[in-house]
Amino acid sequence: SKDETPKVLIDFLRLVQRGLHAQIMGNTRKKIDEDEDEEES
């Protein structure tokens, strides 16, 4: 039905946004960890 489409679309966009955010946060955390390792050595 027409009413369901926006909800599905919003859910999908939220899922994508969350996935991208998690990916960015994961990459950032990895970069920080690498920087800390360099300082120790």
LINFEN-V489750 format. One record per pair of residues at least 12 apart in sequence whose ideal C-beta (glycine too) atoms are under 7 Angstrom apart, sorted by sequence separation. I is the first residue (numbers start at 1). J is the second residue. If there is no record, write none. Layout:
I,J
I,J
This chain:
none
